[in-house]
Amino acid sequence: MSKVLKICHLYPEVLNLYGDRGNILCMKKRLEWRGIDVDIVECRLGDKLDLSEFDLFFIGGGQDFEQEVLLNDLKSGKGNEIKKAVEDGKTFLCICGGYQMMGHYYETHEGVRCEFLGAVDFHTIGGKDRMIDNYAFELGEESGGSIVVGYENHSGRTYLADGIKPLGKIIKGCGNNGEDMTEGVRYNNVFGTYSHGPVLPKNPKLCDFILSTALERRYGEKIDLELLPDALEMQAHDSVYDKIISGTIK
């Protein structure tokens, strides 16, 4: 029997900075190339969906005012469903603003606090200056241990609570807050990161790790994905990484 993965793309109409939608396309193709069926459903503002039906959720990045627009929709009941899915071990990939929304709150530089989901124990404080650049970080062993390259552009400083693991450790760049050398979050099967780009096409190892996590949760067994000929993907990854480290990337 062929395998299938159901993916929910949350708020695609407002959370799609810097080509974040490309992560959906990347996951779709890497599943299809392996003969795994994929069903992608977009969940927009006001949509009523049973989120328990899905295996993997994607939330892209957005600007501050777009995050505020989502708050009423989340409070209508969707937020509680997301928190239940997190605790149930469903897989999430959350980018920048979508990552921040999974925490308790975002406090602006002027001191205005926006209460968010509280699905993961962290918070974000708005800074005066933005952290903008291409950057690289090394994933923790629990997330595959590969090196990820991406692009960050955020003024929020994210601080993880004690006992909450980051997604990785900064090699070059700012990451969560520019202070503690952490990047992103890994909680249950939530993968949160500031990496735009989109991040997955030039980081196929991370993509496959996320897909394996979702498949294993769905089928209750270890999934060894068929290796793909990733020469071009890794060439792009290595080229970007070398330029980040040397400081020559534009």
Stockholm file with secondary structure:
# STOCKHOLM 1.0

chainA/1-250         MSKVLKICHLYPEVLNLYGDRGNILCMKKRLEWRGIDVDIVECRLGDKLDLSEFDLFFIGGGQDFEQEVLLNDLKSGKGNEIKKAVEDGKTFLCICGGYQMMGHYYETHEGVRCEFLGAVDFHTIGGKDRMIDNYAFELGEESGGSIVVGYENHSGRTYLADGIKPLGKIIKGCGNNGEDMTEGVRYNNVFGTYSHGPVLPKNPKLCDFILSTALERRYGEKIDLELLPDALEMQAHDSVYDKIISGTIK
#=GR chainA/1-250 SS CCCEEEEEEECTTTCCGGGTTHHHHHHHHHHHTTTCEEEEEEECTTCCCCGGGCSEEEECCCCHHHHHHHHHHIIIIIHHHHHHHHHTTCEEEEETHHHHHTSSEEECTTSCEEECCCSSSEEEEEEEEEEEEEEEEEECGGGTCCEEEEEEEEEEEEEECTTCBCSEEEEESCTTTSSSCEESEEETTEEEECCBSCSSTTCHHHHHHHHHHHHHHHHSSCCCCCCCCCHHHHHHHHHHHHHHHHTCCC
#=GC SS_cons         CCCEEEEEEECTTTCCGGGTTHHHHHHHHHHHTTTCEEEEEEECTTCCCCGGGCSEEEECCCCHHHHHHHHHHIIIIIHHHHHHHHHTTCEEEEETHHHHHTSSEEECTTSCEEECCCSSSEEEEEEEEEEEEEEEEEECGGGTCCEEEEEEEEEEEEEECTTCBCSEEEEESCTTTSSSCEESEEETTEEEECCBSCSSTTCHHHHHHHHHHHHHHHHSSCCCCCCCCCHHHHHHHHHHHHHHHHTCCC
//
